[in-house]
Amino acid sequence: MYKWLCLFTGLLFVSISVAQVRDTLKLTISKVERKPADTVYLFSSRTDTIALQPIKTDTSKMVKDINPQDLSETKYQIKLLGQIRVNSYYDFNGMTNTEGFIPYDIPIGEQDIDGLSSVYIGARQTRLGMEGTANTKVGRIRAYMDVDFASSTESFWRLRHAFVEWGYFKIGQTWSTFMDNASLPNTVDFEGPNSALSKRHGLIRYERKFKEKQIFGVSLETPHSDYYNPADTLIQNKNKQAYFDLAARYKYFNSWGHFQIAAIYRRINYLHKGNMDKLNGWGLLVSSIYNLNSKSTLYAQYSFGQGIAHYYVGFGNKQLDAVYDPLAEDMELKNIQGAYITYNYKLKPKMTASATAGVSFIDVYDFEPTDSFRSSRYLAVTYFYNPIETISLGAEITTGSRINSDSQTGYATRISVLGSFSF
């Protein structure tokens, strides 16, 4: 047995050596007899280098079939980014959205079924992204793209961001200029307070710092018609918007935090008596972060306007920018306003707790149905633990209410947990 084990070990050693180098390994095995009964095998080897002849290919005769829109090789430094996000909840009222708590969707009246509840575990919020940077003759260029799986359509992917930064310009799909990311609270609820402004779409933005503590930005942004007009059935599947949304913001920041004011102007096109007509929408946002001390921070937003419901977390794709007046046979803009405030406290270096309270209001016309949305409330108590930089664990209790124009009210509560790992 010992004899065959030695032979197997020697042959294995030879195989590994040959696989790792481009040399010829010559093995010699000598048998040495020792008395009284021991047999010893001695292994010795030498390496002879072999000159390998390269295979030459005439590259001038290789065929290239390249479309002008195909990807091409670049010298950018590429980084792969990712985040696995697993969220779970217990919903006491059976709300439909699995990614966020939206008070607009709270059931009221016959839709409010006593005892209806639901549970969920999923990883649709998981993200993948890529970033490329390069210092070129025309300046530094940064390209970024990320996707997740929380699509509301039949598409497997959902494009979140895809943009290029060149100097002070940003071109592509990303967060609107008519918002303030820094003042948004960190919540387990994927959407956050429904009264916050949050929208991603295509834009061209120019933004830069000046005088060390100030920022100014202006952008042209993709318009979106979010209303119902019965006359528009004549122009289905056509882009009805002929004007870009124009947005701008100014931010002042200091050691205590920052203050920002943002504005947007929109021209909303619609079909009226056989001709295209327009409404002038507008909005204002005031937001801030204020550091009370080394452990306590306040986050706050207040916004209002006409024809801008599409920009709110809780009212996008709800057809609330404008409403059709059947008496006047014309469209009317909807007035909207929303606000929230968050108190965040650092319990320990790796633990934080926060409380967020928000309200929103949308004016209701006399000709609208009595079950039309009028206002909502939102309250979230959140706890996060970060054992290491790349892991985040969170738990949250979220509750809210929806009030209709006829004063009917619905309530909902959800308990959520989240685990995320970034790489």
C-alpha positions as CSV (number, residue, x, y, z in Angstrom):
1,M,0.0,0.0,0.0
2,Y,2.8,2.4,0.9
3,K,4.5,1.6,-2.4
4,W,1.4,2.6,-4.5
5,L,0.8,5.7,-2.4
6,C,4.3,6.9,-3.1
7,L,3.9,6.3,-6.9
8,F,0.5,8.2,-6.9
9,T,2.0,11.1,-5.1
10,G,4.9,11.4,-7.5
11,L,2.7,11.2,-10.6
12,L,0.3,13.9,-9.1
13,F,3.3,16.2,-8.4
14,V,4.4,15.7,-12.0
15,S,1.0,16.5,-13.4
16,I,0.6,19.7,-11.4
17,S,4.1,20.9,-12.3
18,V,3.5,20.4,-16.0
19,A,0.1,22.2,-15.9
20,Q,1.6,25.3,-14.4
21,V,4.7,25.8,-16.5
22,R,5.5,25.6,-20.2
23,D,8.5,23.3,-19.5
24,T,9.2,19.6,-19.9
25,L,9.7,17.9,-16.6
26,K,11.7,14.6,-16.7
27,L,11.1,12.3,-13.7
28,T,13.4,9.6,-12.5
29,I,12.4,7.0,-9.9
30,S,15.1,4.9,-8.3
31,K,14.4,1.9,-6.2
32,V,16.7,1.4,-3.2
33,E,16.7,-1.8,-1.3
34,R,17.5,-1.6,2.4
35,K,17.7,-4.4,4.8
36,P,16.1,-6.0,6.6
37,A,12.7,-5.3,4.8
38,D,12.4,-1.6,3.9
39,T,12.0,-0.5,0.3
40,V,12.6,3.2,-0.4
41,Y,11.8,5.1,-3.6
42,L,13.9,8.2,-4.4
43,F,12.4,10.9,-6.7
44,S,14.6,13.2,-8.8
45,S,13.8,15.5,-11.7
46,R,15.1,18.1,-14.0
47,T,13.4,20.7,-16.2
48,D,14.1,21.3,-19.8
49,T,12.8,24.5,-21.3
50,I,11.0,24.2,-24.6
51,A,10.9,27.1,-27.0
52,L,7.2,27.4,-28.0
53,Q,6.6,28.8,-31.5
54,P,3.8,31.5,-31.5
55,I,0.9,31.1,-33.9
56,K,0.9,34.1,-36.2
57,T,-2.3,35.6,-37.5
58,D,-2.5,38.3,-40.1
59,T,-4.9,40.7,-38.3
60,S,-5.3,42.8,-41.4
61,K,-7.4,40.0,-42.9
62,M,-9.6,39.5,-39.8
63,V,-13.3,40.5,-40.4
64,K,-15.0,43.1,-38.3
65,D,-18.7,43.6,-38.4
66,I,-19.5,46.6,-36.2
67,N,-22.7,48.6,-36.0
68,P,-22.3,52.4,-35.2
69,Q,-24.5,51.8,-32.1
70,D,-22.5,48.9,-30.8
71,L,-20.4,49.2,-27.6
72,S,-16.8,50.1,-28.2
73,E,-13.6,49.5,-26.2
74,T,-12.7,52.4,-23.9
75,K,-9.9,53.3,-21.4
76,Y,-12.4,54.2,-18.6
77,Q,-11.8,52.8,-15.1
78,I,-14.9,50.6,-14.5
79,K,-16.4,49.7,-11.1
80,L,-19.2,47.2,-10.5
81,L,-21.6,48.2,-7.7
82,G,-24.4,46.3,-6.1
83,Q,-26.7,46.0,-3.2
84,I,-28.8,43.0,-2.1
85,R,-31.9,44.3,-0.4
86,V,-34.4,41.9,1.2
87,N,-37.5,43.6,2.6
88,S,-40.4,42.0,4.6
89,Y,-43.6,43.3,6.2
90,Y,-46.7,42.4,8.0
91,D,-49.6,44.6,6.8
92,F,-52.6,44.9,9.0
93,N,-54.9,46.3,6.3
94,G,-53.9,44.4,3.1
95,M,-52.4,47.3,1.1
96,T,-51.3,46.5,-2.4
97,N,-47.9,48.0,-2.7
98,T,-45.1,45.7,-1.7
99,E,-42.3,48.3,-1.9
100,G,-43.7,51.2,-0.1
101,F,-46.4,52.5,2.3
102,I,-48.6,54.8,0.2
103,P,-51.5,56.4,2.1
104,Y,-53.3,57.2,-1.2
105,D,-53.9,53.4,-1.5
106,I,-55.4,52.9,1.9
107,P,-58.8,51.2,1.5
108,I,-61.9,53.1,2.5
109,G,-65.6,52.1,2.7
110,E,-66.4,48.8,0.9
111,Q,-62.8,48.3,0.1
112,D,-61.9,48.2,3.8
113,I,-62.4,44.6,4.7
114,D,-62.3,43.8,8.4
115,G,-59.6,41.3,9.3
116,L,-57.8,41.5,5.9
117,S,-54.0,41.4,6.4
118,S,-51.0,40.3,4.4
119,V,-47.3,39.3,4.7
120,Y,-44.5,39.6,2.2
121,I,-40.8,38.7,1.8
122,G,-39.0,39.7,-1.4
123,A,-35.7,41.0,-2.9
124,R,-37.1,43.1,-5.8
125,Q,-35.3,46.2,-4.4
126,T,-31.9,44.6,-5.1
127,R,-29.7,46.8,-7.3
128,L,-26.9,46.4,-9.8
129,G,-24.8,49.3,-11.1
130,M,-21.7,50.3,-13.0
131,E,-19.6,53.4,-12.9
132,G,-16.9,54.5,-15.3
133,T,-14.5,57.5,-14.9
134,A,-11.8,59.0,-17.0
135,N,-9.6,62.1,-17.2
136,T,-9.7,63.2,-20.8
137,K,-8.5,66.2,-22.8
138,V,-11.9,67.8,-22.4
139,G,-12.0,67.2,-18.7
140,R,-13.2,64.5,-16.2
141,I,-16.1,62.4,-17.4
142,R,-18.1,60.1,-15.2
143,A,-20.7,57.7,-16.4
144,Y,-23.1,55.8,-14.1
145,M,-26.0,53.3,-14.5
146,D,-28.0,51.2,-12.1
147,V,-31.1,49.0,-12.3
148,D,-33.3,47.1,-9.8
149,F,-36.1,44.6,-10.1
150,A,-39.0,46.6,-8.7
151,S,-40.6,47.2,-12.0
152,S,-44.3,47.9,-12.3
153,T,-44.4,46.6,-15.9
154,E,-43.8,43.3,-17.5
155,S,-40.1,44.2,-17.8
156,F,-37.7,42.2,-15.7
157,W,-35.5,45.2,-15.0
158,R,-36.3,48.8,-14.0
159,L,-33.9,51.5,-15.1
160,R,-33.1,53.8,-12.1
161,H,-30.2,55.9,-13.4
162,A,-28.3,56.2,-16.6
163,F,-26.3,59.5,-17.0
164,V,-23.0,61.1,-17.8
165,E,-21.4,63.9,-15.9
166,W,-19.1,66.2,-17.8
167,G,-17.8,69.2,-16.0
168,Y,-20.9,71.0,-14.6
169,F,-23.3,69.2,-16.9
170,K,-25.3,66.0,-16.1
171,I,-27.1,64.4,-19.0
172,G,-29.4,61.3,-18.8
173,Q,-31.9,59.8,-16.4
174,T,-31.5,60.7,-12.8
175,W,-33.2,62.6,-9.9
176,S,-35.1,65.7,-10.8
177,T,-33.7,69.1,-10.0
178,F,-37.0,69.9,-8.3
179,M,-36.2,67.9,-5.2
180,D,-33.6,67.7,-2.3
181,N,-32.1,64.2,-1.9
182,A,-30.0,65.3,1.1
183,S,-33.1,66.2,3.2
184,L,-34.9,62.9,2.6
185,P,-35.1,60.6,5.7
186,N,-33.6,57.1,5.8
187,T,-36.5,54.8,6.1
188,V,-37.2,51.1,5.8
189,D,-40.2,52.0,3.7
190,F,-38.8,52.1,0.2
191,E,-40.8,55.1,-0.9
192,G,-40.5,57.2,2.3
193,P,-43.0,59.9,3.3
194,N,-45.7,60.4,0.6
195,S,-45.5,64.2,0.9
196,A,-41.8,64.2,-0.2
197,L,-40.8,65.2,-3.7
198,S,-39.0,62.4,-5.5
199,K,-38.8,61.8,-9.3
200,R,-36.4,60.2,-11.8
201,H,-36.5,61.0,-15.5
202,G,-34.5,62.3,-18.4
203,L,-32.9,65.7,-18.0
204,I,-30.0,68.0,-19.0
205,R,-28.7,69.9,-15.9
206,Y,-26.1,72.5,-15.3
207,E,-25.1,72.8,-11.7
208,R,-22.1,74.1,-9.8
209,K,-20.8,75.4,-6.5
210,F,-19.9,79.1,-6.1
211,K,-18.6,81.2,-3.2
212,E,-17.6,78.0,-1.4
213,K,-21.0,77.5,0.4
214,Q,-23.6,77.9,-2.3
215,I,-24.9,75.7,-5.1
216,F,-27.1,76.7,-8.1
217,G,-28.5,74.4,-10.7
218,V,-31.0,74.6,-13.6
219,S,-32.3,71.9,-15.9
220,L,-34.6,70.9,-18.8
221,E,-36.5,67.8,-17.8
222,T,-38.7,65.3,-19.6
223,P,-42.4,66.2,-19.3
224,H,-45.1,63.7,-18.3
225,S,-48.8,64.1,-18.6
226,D,-50.5,62.6,-15.5
227,Y,-54.2,63.4,-15.8
228,Y,-57.4,62.0,-17.4
229,N,-59.0,63.8,-20.3
230,P,-61.7,61.9,-22.2
231,A,-60.9,63.8,-25.4
232,D,-57.3,62.3,-25.3
233,T,-58.7,59.0,-26.5
234,L,-58.3,60.5,-30.0
235,I,-54.6,60.8,-29.6
236,Q,-53.7,57.6,-27.8
237,N,-50.1,56.4,-27.8
238,K,-48.8,59.8,-28.8
239,N,-46.6,62.2,-26.9
240,K,-48.9,65.1,-26.1
241,Q,-46.2,67.3,-24.4
242,A,-44.5,69.9,-26.6
243,Y,-42.5,71.7,-23.8
244,F,-39.8,70.6,-21.4
245,D,-40.3,71.1,-17.7
246,L,-38.0,73.8,-16.5
247,A,-36.5,73.4,-12.9
248,A,-34.0,75.3,-10.8
249,R,-32.6,75.2,-7.3
250,Y,-30.4,77.1,-4.9
251,K,-28.7,75.7,-1.9
252,Y,-26.7,77.3,1.0
253,F,-24.8,74.9,3.3
254,N,-22.8,75.4,6.4
255,S,-21.6,73.5,9.5
256,W,-25.1,73.5,10.9
257,G,-26.7,71.9,7.8
258,H,-28.2,73.4,4.7
259,F,-31.2,75.4,3.3
260,Q,-32.6,74.9,-0.2
261,I,-35.3,76.5,-2.4
262,A,-36.3,74.9,-5.7
263,A,-38.9,75.8,-8.3
264,I,-40.4,74.2,-11.4
265,Y,-42.5,75.5,-14.4
266,R,-44.5,73.2,-16.6
267,R,-46.7,73.7,-19.7
268,I,-49.2,70.8,-19.8
269,N,-50.7,70.1,-23.2
270,Y,-54.2,68.5,-23.7
271,L,-56.8,68.1,-26.4
272,H,-59.6,70.6,-26.1
273,K,-62.5,70.8,-28.7
274,G,-60.3,69.4,-31.5
275,N,-57.3,71.6,-30.8
276,M,-54.3,71.3,-28.5
277,D,-54.5,73.6,-25.5
278,K,-52.2,74.1,-22.5
279,L,-52.2,74.7,-18.8
280,N,-49.4,76.4,-16.8
281,G,-48.2,74.3,-13.9
282,W,-45.7,75.4,-11.3
283,G,-44.3,74.5,-7.9
284,L,-42.1,75.6,-5.1
285,L,-40.0,73.6,-2.6
286,V,-38.4,74.7,0.6
287,S,-36.2,72.1,2.4
288,S,-33.5,72.0,5.1
289,I,-31.2,69.9,7.3
290,Y,-30.4,71.2,10.7
291,N,-27.9,69.6,13.1
292,L,-29.1,70.2,16.6
293,N,-26.0,68.7,18.1
294,S,-23.5,65.9,17.4
295,K,-26.3,63.2,17.8
296,S,-29.5,64.9,16.7
297,T,-30.6,66.1,13.3
298,L,-33.8,67.5,11.8
299,Y,-34.8,66.9,8.2
300,A,-37.7,68.9,6.7
301,Q,-39.5,69.7,3.4
302,Y,-42.5,71.8,2.5
303,S,-43.8,72.1,-1.1
304,F,-46.8,73.4,-2.9
305,G,-48.0,74.2,-6.4
306,Q,-50.4,73.4,-9.3
307,G,-50.1,70.5,-11.7
308,I,-47.1,68.9,-10.0
309,A,-48.6,65.9,-8.2
310,H,-46.6,63.6,-10.5
311,Y,-43.4,64.8,-8.7
312,Y,-44.6,63.5,-5.2
313,V,-43.8,60.1,-3.8
314,G,-47.4,59.3,-3.0
315,F,-49.2,60.7,-6.1
316,G,-47.2,59.7,-9.2
317,N,-49.2,58.0,-11.9
318,K,-52.5,58.8,-10.0
319,Q,-53.8,61.3,-12.7
320,L,-53.8,64.1,-10.2
321,D,-51.9,66.9,-12.1
322,A,-55.2,68.0,-13.6
323,V,-58.9,67.0,-13.7
324,Y,-61.6,67.2,-16.3
325,D,-64.6,69.5,-15.6
326,P,-67.6,67.9,-17.4
327,L,-69.6,71.1,-17.0
328,A,-67.1,73.4,-18.6
329,E,-65.8,70.6,-20.9
330,D,-62.3,71.7,-20.0
331,M,-59.3,70.8,-17.8
332,E,-58.5,72.3,-14.4
333,L,-55.1,72.1,-12.6
334,K,-55.1,70.5,-9.2
335,N,-53.6,72.4,-6.2
336,I,-51.4,70.3,-4.0
337,Q,-49.2,70.8,-1.0
338,G,-47.2,68.5,1.3
339,A,-44.8,68.6,4.2
340,Y,-42.9,66.4,6.5
341,I,-40.3,66.6,9.4
342,T,-37.9,63.9,10.6
343,Y,-36.0,63.8,13.9
344,N,-33.0,61.5,13.7
345,Y,-31.0,60.5,16.8
346,K,-27.7,58.5,16.9
347,L,-28.0,56.1,19.7
348,K,-24.6,54.6,19.3
349,P,-22.0,54.9,16.5
350,K,-23.7,51.9,14.7
351,M,-27.3,52.5,15.8
352,T,-29.8,55.3,14.8
353,A,-33.4,55.9,15.5
354,S,-35.8,58.3,13.8
355,A,-39.4,59.5,13.7
356,T,-41.0,61.0,10.5
357,A,-44.4,62.7,10.4
358,G,-45.9,64.0,7.1
359,V,-49.1,65.5,5.7
360,S,-50.4,66.2,2.2
361,F,-53.4,68.0,0.8
362,I,-55.0,68.1,-2.7
363,D,-57.9,70.5,-3.4
364,V,-61.1,68.9,-4.6
365,Y,-63.5,70.6,-7.0
366,D,-67.3,70.5,-6.6
367,F,-67.7,68.5,-9.8
368,E,-65.4,65.7,-8.6
369,P,-66.7,62.5,-7.1
370,T,-67.3,62.5,-3.3
371,D,-64.7,59.7,-2.8
372,S,-61.9,61.8,-4.3
373,F,-58.7,62.0,-2.3
374,R,-58.4,65.1,-0.2
375,S,-55.6,64.6,2.4
376,S,-53.4,62.0,4.1
377,R,-51.2,61.5,7.2
378,Y,-48.0,59.6,7.5
379,L,-46.0,58.5,10.5
380,A,-42.9,56.2,10.7
381,V,-40.7,55.2,13.6
382,T,-37.5,53.7,12.3
383,Y,-34.5,51.9,13.8
384,F,-31.2,51.0,11.9
385,Y,-28.2,49.0,12.9
386,N,-25.1,48.9,10.9
387,P,-22.7,46.2,12.2
388,I,-20.2,47.0,9.5
389,E,-20.1,49.6,6.7
390,T,-21.6,47.3,4.0
391,I,-24.5,45.8,6.1
392,S,-27.6,47.6,7.2
393,L,-30.4,46.1,9.2
394,G,-33.6,48.0,9.8
395,A,-37.1,47.8,11.5
396,E,-40.0,50.2,11.2
397,I,-43.6,50.8,12.2
398,T,-45.5,52.8,9.7
399,T,-49.0,54.1,10.0
400,G,-51.2,56.5,8.1
401,S,-54.6,57.7,7.0
402,R,-56.5,58.7,3.9
403,I,-59.3,61.3,4.0
404,N,-61.8,61.7,1.1
405,S,-63.7,64.8,0.2
406,D,-66.8,63.4,1.9
407,S,-64.8,63.0,5.1
408,Q,-64.6,59.2,5.0
409,T,-61.4,58.1,6.5
410,G,-59.3,55.0,6.2
411,Y,-56.4,53.8,8.4
412,A,-53.5,51.4,7.8
413,T,-50.5,50.1,9.7
414,R,-47.5,48.1,8.6
415,I,-44.5,46.6,10.4
416,S,-41.4,46.3,8.1
417,V,-37.9,44.9,8.3
418,L,-35.0,45.3,5.9
419,G,-31.6,43.7,5.4
420,S,-29.2,45.0,2.9
421,F,-25.6,44.1,1.9
422,S,-23.6,46.4,-0.4
423,F,-20.7,45.2,-2.5
